[in-house]
């Protein structure tokens, strides 16, 4: 893998990790609100994603 491709692949993975963290934080915040009735099972995964 050339340096440019490796750098691009690393940036894509870093962006994907950032999206996973932001979605995890958002889900764990929304899970605290009772009107959404989100499943508690996914809350553990959201905390783990952070």
N, C-alpha and C positions, 0 to 999 in steps of 0.2 A: 504494500500500500504506500503510495507516494505521500509526501509530507502534506501537500495541499488536501488530498482526500482524507487523510487521518485528522487533520485539523477541522475539516468540515464535518466529519463524522462525530468528532468530539463535541463540536458546537451543537449539533443536532441532539446528541444525548444529554447535554447540559440543559438545553431548552426543554426537552421532554421531562427531565427531572424537575425543573422549575414549575412546569405546568402541573405535574403530579403533586408537588408540595402546595401550590396555591389551591388546587381543587380539594386537597385534604384539609387544609385550614378552613376553607369555605364550608365544606361538609360538616366538619366538627362544630363550627359556629352555628350552622343552620339546624344541626341535630339538637341543640340546646333549646330551640324554640318549640313549644308544644303544638302549635297549630299546623306544623308540617307533617307530623306523625311519620318521621323517617325511621327505618328499621335500625335497631340498636346494634345489630350484628355488624353493619358497615362502619359504625363509629370507631370500632377498634382498628379496622383497616385504615381509616382516615388518620387516626392518631399515629399509626405505624408509618404512614406515608410521609409524615412530617419529619 
